[in-house]
Amino acid sequence: MQKIDKQNLPPDQIIYDNKGLQEFLKISAGKAALLRKNGKLAYSKDSHTGKIWYKLSDILEYLDSCYYGRFK
């Protein structure tokens, strides 16, 4: 299997599983579930396995929604 170089892919083609999201944002499984439940973070879910996936572009959009600019 060929390894994919994530650095050359656009954010909408970089995928994280639930564990990867937790490691990336340094959050718990419960916090990840809460973000999904409250509609704050878009995700995909496999109907057979229940596995959850996130696009990096959606993660970045969530982070932008939490952004506070610096004070002047």
Secondary structure as the mmCIF struct_conf table of DSSP 4:
data_model
#
loop_
_struct_conf.conf_type_id
_struct_conf.id
_struct_conf.beg_label_comp_id
_struct_conf.beg_label_asym_id
_struct_conf.beg_label_seq_id
_struct_conf.end_label_comp_id
_struct_conf.end_label_asym_id
_struct_conf.end_label_seq_id
HELX_LH_PP_P HELX_LH_PP_P1 GLN A 2 ILE A 4
HELX_RH_3T_P HELX_RH_3T_P1 LYS A 6 ASN A 8
BEND BEND1 LEU A 9 LEU A 9
HELX_RH_3T_P HELX_RH_3T_P2 PRO A 11 GLN A 13
STRN STRN1 ILE A 15 ASP A 17
HELX_RH_AL_P HELX_RH_AL_P1 ASN A 18 LEU A 25
TURN_TY1_P TURN_TY1_P1 LYS A 26 LYS A 26
HELX_RH_AL_P HELX_RH_AL_P2 ALA A 29 LYS A 37
TURN_TY1_P TURN_TY1_P2 ASN A 38 GLY A 39
BEND BEND2 LYS A 40 LEU A 41
STRN STRN2 SER A 44 LYS A 45
TURN_TY1_P TURN_TY1_P3 SER A 47 THR A 49
STRN STRN3 ILE A 52 LYS A 55
HELX_RH_AL_P HELX_RH_AL_P3 LEU A 56 SER A 65
TURN_TY1_P TURN_TY1_P4 CYS A 66 CYS A 66
HELX_LH_PP_P HELX_LH_PP_P2 GLY A 69 PHE A 71
#
